[in-house]
Amino acid sequence: MKRKEAEEIIISEKLISYSFFENRNDAADEMVIKRTFDKWTVYATNERASKILEGEKSFDNEEDALDNFIRRLRALNKVRNLA
């Protein structure tokens, strides 16, 4: 998946609670994707805005990271809608 496609999915599906390559501190209960040096990292944060280390995953390419990020963001939004 390309970045533009991921952005279109986020908008069309009205997904919330994410940080999409943003240069800011993490917020509580969100899905995060960041580029760090030569890797792309995807992880979730907890209610205290701390990274959930067990779920952190790094990728060698942006496309795989974006696929993982969108899949996990959709799941997070689905759980939020059930609560």
DSSP file (Angstrom, degrees, kcal/mol; ACC not computed):
  #  RESIDUE AA STRUCTURE BP1 BP2  ACC     N-H-->O    O-->H-N    N-H-->O    O-->H-N    TCO  KAPPA ALPHA  PHI   PSI    X-CA   Y-CA   Z-CA
    1    1 A M              0   0    0      0, 0.0    65,-0.2     0, 0.0     2,-0.2   0.000 360.0 360.0 360.0 143.0    0.0    0.0    0.0
    2    2 A K     >  -     0   0    0     64,-0.1     4,-2.1     1,-0.1     5,-0.2  -0.590 360.0-109.5 -95.7 161.7    1.2    3.5   -0.8
    3    3 A R  H  > S+     0   0    0      1,-0.2     4,-2.4    -2,-0.2     5,-0.2   0.887 117.7  53.1 -59.2 -42.6    0.9    6.5    1.6
    4    4 A K  H  > S+     0   0    0      1,-0.2     4,-2.2     2,-0.2    -1,-0.2   0.903 108.6  50.0 -61.4 -42.1   -1.8    8.2   -0.5
    5    5 A E  H  > S+     0   0    0      2,-0.2     4,-2.1     1,-0.2    -1,-0.2   0.903 110.1  50.6 -63.4 -41.6   -3.9    5.0   -0.5
    6    6 A A  H  X S+     0   0    0     -4,-2.1     4,-2.4     1,-0.2    -2,-0.2   0.916 109.7  50.6 -62.1 -43.4   -3.6    4.8    3.3
    7    7 A E  H  X S+     0   0    0     -4,-2.4     4,-2.1     1,-0.2    -1,-0.2   0.897 109.5  50.9 -61.4 -40.7   -4.7    8.4    3.7
    8    8 A E  H  X S+     0   0    0     -4,-2.2     4,-2.9     2,-0.2     5,-0.2   0.881 109.7  50.1 -65.4 -38.1   -7.7    7.8    1.5
    9    9 A I  H  X S+     0   0    0     -4,-2.1     4,-2.5     2,-0.2     6,-0.3   0.926 109.0  51.8 -64.3 -45.2   -8.7    4.8    3.6
   10   10 A I  H  <>S+     0   0    0     -4,-2.4     5,-2.0     1,-0.2     4,-0.3   0.911 116.1  40.9 -58.1 -43.8   -8.4    6.8    6.8
   11   11 A I  H ><5S+     0   0    0     -4,-2.1     3,-0.9     3,-0.2    -2,-0.2   0.950 116.8  46.0 -70.9 -50.1  -10.7    9.5    5.4
   12   12 A S  H 3<5S+     0   0    0     -4,-2.9    -2,-0.2     1,-0.3    -3,-0.2   0.838 119.0  41.2 -66.5 -33.0  -13.2    7.3    3.6
   13   13 A E  T 3<5S-     0   0    0     -4,-2.5    -1,-0.3    -5,-0.2    -2,-0.2   0.431 105.5-128.7 -93.4   0.9  -13.6    5.0    6.6
   14   14 A K  T < 5 -     0   0    0     -3,-0.9    -3,-0.2    -4,-0.3     2,-0.2   0.896  39.6-177.5  53.7  46.1  -13.6    7.9    9.1
   15   15 A L      < -     0   0    0     -5,-2.0     2,-0.2    -6,-0.3    -1,-0.2  -0.500   1.3-171.9 -76.3 143.7  -10.9    6.2   11.2
   16   16 A I        +     0   0    0     57,-0.2    61,-0.1    -2,-0.2    60,-0.0  -0.769  47.2  52.3-129.3 172.7   -9.8    8.0   14.3
   17   17 A S  S    S+     0   0    0     -2,-0.2    14,-2.0     1,-0.2     2,-0.3   0.980  76.7 121.6  65.7  63.9   -7.1    7.7   17.0
   18   18 A Y  E     -a   31   0A   0     12,-0.3     2,-0.4    -3,-0.1    14,-0.2  -0.973  54.8-142.7-148.4 161.3   -3.9    7.6   15.0
   19   19 A S  E     -a   32   0A   0     12,-2.4    14,-2.2    -2,-0.3     2,-0.9  -0.963  19.7-164.9-126.7 111.7   -0.6    9.3   14.5
   20   20 A F  E    S-a   33   0A   0     -2,-0.4    14,-0.1     1,-0.2    12,-0.1  -0.775  71.7 -46.1-105.7  89.1    0.3    9.1   10.8
   21   21 A F  S    S+     0   0    0     12,-2.2     2,-0.3    -2,-0.9    -1,-0.2   0.818  94.0 161.7  56.6  34.0    4.0   10.0   10.5
   22   22 A E        -     0   0    0     11,-0.3     2,-1.1     1,-0.1    -1,-0.2  -0.608  43.8-136.2 -88.2 145.7    3.5   13.0   12.8
   23   23 A N        +     0   0    0     -2,-0.3     2,-0.3    11,-0.0    -1,-0.1  -0.668  69.7  92.7 -99.5  76.1    6.3   14.6   14.7
   24   24 A R  S    S-     0   0    0     -2,-1.1     2,-0.1     3,-0.0     3,-0.1  -0.941  83.6 -74.9-153.8 170.3    4.7   14.9   18.1
   25   25 A N        -     0   0    0     -2,-0.3     2,-0.0     1,-0.1    24,-0.0  -0.450  59.4 -98.8 -69.7 148.3    4.4   13.1   21.4
   26   26 A D        -     0   0    0     23,-0.2     2,-0.2    -2,-0.1    -1,-0.1  -0.347  35.8-141.5 -65.9 148.3    2.1   10.1   21.3
   27   27 A A        -     0   0    0      1,-0.1     3,-0.5    -3,-0.1     2,-0.1  -0.559  33.0 -77.5-102.2 172.5   -1.4   10.4   22.6
   28   28 A A  S    S+     0   0    0      1,-0.2    19,-0.2    -2,-0.2    -1,-0.1  -0.428 104.3   1.5 -72.3 143.5   -3.4    7.9   24.6
   29   29 A D  S    S+     0   0    0     17,-2.0     2,-0.3     1,-0.2    -1,-0.2   0.897  96.2 129.5  49.8  58.7   -5.0    4.9   22.9
   30   30 A E        -     0   0    0     -3,-0.5    15,-2.0    16,-0.2     2,-0.4  -0.925  58.4-118.8-136.1 163.6   -3.9    5.5   19.4
   31   31 A M  E     -aB  18  44A   0    -14,-2.0   -12,-2.4    -2,-0.3     2,-0.4  -0.872  34.7-160.6-100.6 136.1   -2.2    3.6   16.6
   32   32 A V  E     -aB  19  43A   0     11,-3.3    11,-2.0    -2,-0.4     2,-0.4  -0.932  17.4-174.8-124.8 139.1    1.2    5.1   15.5
   33   33 A I  E     +aB  20  42A   0    -14,-2.2   -12,-2.2    -2,-0.4   -11,-0.3  -0.997  19.2 164.8-129.7 130.6    3.3    4.8   12.4
   34   34 A K  E     - B   0  41A   0      7,-2.4     7,-3.0    -2,-0.4     2,-0.6  -0.968  34.6-128.9-141.0 154.2    6.7    6.4   12.2
   35   35 A R  E     - B   0  40A   0     -2,-0.3     2,-0.5     5,-0.2     5,-0.2  -0.931  25.7-177.7-103.2 127.0    9.8    6.3   10.2
   36   36 A T  E >   - B   0  39A   0      3,-2.7     3,-2.4    -2,-0.6     2,-0.3  -0.955  57.7 -58.8-128.3 111.7   13.0    5.9   12.2
   37   37 A F  T 3  S-     0   0    0     -2,-0.5    -2,-0.0     1,-0.3     0, 0.0  -0.370 122.4 -13.4  54.3-112.1   16.3    5.9   10.3
   38   38 A D  T 3  S+     0   0    0     -2,-0.3     2,-0.3    -3,-0.1    -1,-0.3   0.196 126.0  74.2-104.7  15.8   16.0    3.0    7.8
   39   39 A K  E <   -B   36   0A   0     -3,-2.4    -3,-2.7    19,-0.0     2,-0.4  -0.870  65.9-140.0-126.7 158.7   12.9    1.4    9.4
   40   40 A W  E     -BC  35  59A   0     19,-2.0    19,-2.6    -2,-0.3     2,-0.4  -0.980  24.7-159.6-115.3 131.9    9.2    2.0    9.6
   41   41 A T  E     -BC  34  58A   0     -7,-3.0    -7,-2.4    -2,-0.4     2,-0.4  -0.932  10.5-170.3-121.7 136.9    7.6    1.2   13.0
   42   42 A V  E     +BC  33  57A   0     15,-2.7    15,-2.4    -2,-0.4     2,-0.3  -0.986  22.2 144.7-123.9 132.5    4.0    0.6   13.9
   43   43 A Y  E     -B   32   0A   0    -11,-2.0   -11,-3.3    -2,-0.4     2,-0.3  -0.982  37.4-122.7-158.1 166.4    2.7    0.4   17.5
   44   44 A A  E     -B   31   0A   0      8,-0.4     8,-2.8    -2,-0.3     2,-0.3  -0.756  20.2-140.1-108.6 159.1   -0.2    1.1   19.7
   45   45 A T  B     -D   51   0B   0    -15,-2.0     6,-0.2    -2,-0.3     2,-0.1  -0.850  14.2-132.0-115.4 157.8   -0.3    3.3   22.9
   46   46 A N    >   -     0   0    0      4,-2.1     3,-2.1    -2,-0.3   -17,-2.0  -0.224  44.2 -76.8 -95.7-170.7   -2.2    2.6   26.1
   47   47 A E  T 3  S+     0   0    0      1,-0.3   -19,-0.2   -19,-0.2    -1,-0.0   0.649 132.6  52.3 -65.6 -14.5   -4.4    4.9   28.2
   48   48 A R  T 3  S-     0   0    0      2,-0.2    -1,-0.3   -21,-0.1     3,-0.1   0.232 118.4-110.5-102.7  12.1   -1.3    6.7   29.5
   49   49 A A  S <  S+     0   0    0     -3,-2.1     2,-0.3     1,-0.3   -23,-0.2   0.701  72.4 142.4  66.1  21.9    0.1    7.3   26.0
   50   50 A S        -     0   0    0      1,-0.1    -4,-2.1     0, 0.0    -1,-0.3  -0.734  59.2-104.2 -92.4 143.2    2.9    4.8   26.6
   51   51 A K  B     -D   45   0B   0     -2,-0.3     2,-1.1    -6,-0.2    -6,-0.2  -0.418  24.8-131.1 -63.7 133.6    4.0    2.6   23.8
   52   52 A I    >   -     0   0    0     -8,-2.8     3,-1.3     1,-0.2    -8,-0.4  -0.782  23.5-166.3 -86.4  99.6    2.8   -1.0   24.1
   53   53 A L  G >  S+     0   0    0     -2,-1.1     3,-1.3     1,-0.3    -1,-0.2   0.813  78.6  63.1 -62.6 -34.5    6.1   -2.7   23.5
   54   54 A E  G 3  S+     0   0    0      1,-0.3    -1,-0.3    -3,-0.1    -2,-0.0   0.783 107.7  44.2 -63.2 -25.9    4.7   -6.2   22.9
   55   55 A G  G <  S+     0   0    0     -3,-1.3    -1,-0.3   -11,-0.1     2,-0.2   0.409  83.6 119.9 -99.8   1.3    2.8   -5.0   19.9
   56   56 A E    <   -     0   0    0     -3,-1.3     2,-0.4    -4,-0.4   -13,-0.2  -0.469  39.1-178.2 -71.0 135.1    5.6   -2.9   18.3
   57   57 A K  E     -C   42   0A   0    -15,-2.4   -15,-2.7    -2,-0.2     2,-0.3  -0.999  12.0-155.5-138.2 134.3    6.6   -4.1   14.9
   58   58 A S  E     -C   41   0A   0     -2,-0.4     2,-0.3   -17,-0.2   -17,-0.2  -0.826   9.2-163.5-110.4 149.5    9.3   -2.7   12.5
   59   59 A F  E     -C   40   0A   0    -19,-2.6   -19,-2.0    -2,-0.3     3,-0.0  -0.925  25.1-140.5-131.8 152.7    9.4   -3.1    8.8
   60   60 A D  S    S+     0   0    0     -2,-0.3     2,-0.3   -21,-0.2    -1,-0.1   0.576  90.2  38.8 -86.7 -12.1   12.1   -2.7    6.1
   61   61 A N  S  > S-     0   0    0    -21,-0.1     4,-1.5     1,-0.1     5,-0.1  -0.985  75.0-128.2-141.8 152.9    9.7   -1.0    3.7
   62   62 A E  H  > S+     0   0    0     -2,-0.3     4,-2.8     1,-0.2     5,-0.2   0.847 103.1  61.3 -67.4 -36.5    6.9    1.6    3.9
   63   63 A E  H  > S+     0   0    0      1,-0.2     4,-2.1     2,-0.2    -1,-0.2   0.923 107.1  43.7 -60.1 -46.7    4.4   -0.5    2.0
   64   64 A D  H  > S+     0   0    0      2,-0.2     4,-2.2     1,-0.2    -1,-0.2   0.892 113.8  51.9 -66.2 -38.7    4.4   -3.4    4.5
   65   65 A A  H  X S+     0   0    0     -4,-1.5     4,-2.8     1,-0.2    -2,-0.2   0.916 109.6  49.2 -63.1 -42.9    4.3   -1.0    7.4
   66   66 A L  H  X S+     0   0    0     -4,-2.8     4,-2.7   -65,-0.2     5,-0.3   0.892 108.7  52.9 -65.1 -39.9    1.3    0.9    6.0
   67   67 A D  H  X S+     0   0    0     -4,-2.1     4,-2.1    -5,-0.2    -1,-0.2   0.939 113.6  43.6 -57.9 -47.4   -0.6   -2.4    5.4
   68   68 A N  H  X S+     0   0    0     -4,-2.2     4,-2.5     2,-0.2     5,-0.2   0.917 113.1  51.8 -64.9 -44.5    0.0   -3.4    9.0
   69   69 A F  H  X S+     0   0    0     -4,-2.8     4,-2.8     1,-0.2     5,-0.2   0.930 111.8  45.2 -59.2 -48.8   -0.9    0.1   10.3
   70   70 A I  H  X S+     0   0    0     -4,-2.7     4,-2.5     2,-0.2     5,-0.2   0.908 112.7  51.1 -65.1 -41.9   -4.2    0.2    8.4
   71   71 A R  H  X S+     0   0    0     -4,-2.1     4,-1.8    -5,-0.3    -1,-0.2   0.933 115.5  41.9 -60.0 -45.6   -5.2   -3.3    9.5
   72   72 A R  H  X S+     0   0    0     -4,-2.5     4,-2.5     2,-0.2    -2,-0.2   0.860 112.8  53.2 -71.7 -36.1   -4.5   -2.5   13.1
   73   73 A L  H  X S+     0   0    0     -4,-2.8     4,-2.4    -5,-0.2   -57,-0.2   0.903 108.4  50.7 -65.9 -40.7   -6.1    1.0   12.9
   74   74 A R  H  X S+     0   0    0     -4,-2.5     4,-2.2     2,-0.2    -2,-0.2   0.922 111.0  48.9 -60.3 -43.7   -9.3   -0.6   11.5
   75   75 A A  H  X S+     0   0    0     -4,-1.8     4,-2.4     2,-0.2    -2,-0.2   0.914 110.2  51.0 -63.4 -43.1   -9.3   -3.2   14.4
   76   76 A L  H  X S+     0   0    0     -4,-2.5     4,-2.2     1,-0.2    -1,-0.2   0.919 111.8  47.1 -60.1 -44.3   -8.8   -0.4   17.0
   77   77 A N  H  X S+     0   0    0     -4,-2.4     4,-2.0     2,-0.2    -1,-0.2   0.866 110.0  53.2 -67.2 -36.0  -11.7    1.6   15.5
   78   78 A K  H  X S+     0   0    0     -4,-2.2     4,-1.2     2,-0.2    -2,-0.2   0.925 110.1  47.4 -64.6 -44.1  -13.9   -1.5   15.4
   79   79 A V  H  X S+     0   0    0     -4,-2.4     4,-1.1     1,-0.2     3,-0.5   0.907 110.5  52.5 -63.0 -41.7  -13.2   -2.2   19.1
   80   80 A R  H  < S+     0   0    0     -4,-2.2     3,-0.3     1,-0.2    -1,-0.2   0.878 107.6  52.0 -61.7 -37.8  -13.9    1.4   20.0
   81   81 A N  H  < S+     0   0    0     -4,-2.0    -1,-0.2     1,-0.2    -2,-0.2   0.744 107.4  52.9 -72.1 -23.0  -17.3    1.2   18.2
   82   82 A L  H  <        0   0    0     -4,-1.2    -1,-0.2    -3,-0.5    -2,-0.2   0.708 360.0 360.0 -82.6 -21.3  -18.3   -1.9   20.1
   83   83 A A     <        0   0    0     -4,-1.1    -1,-0.2    -3,-0.3    -2,-0.2   0.485 360.0 360.0 -77.7 360.0  -17.6   -0.3   23.5
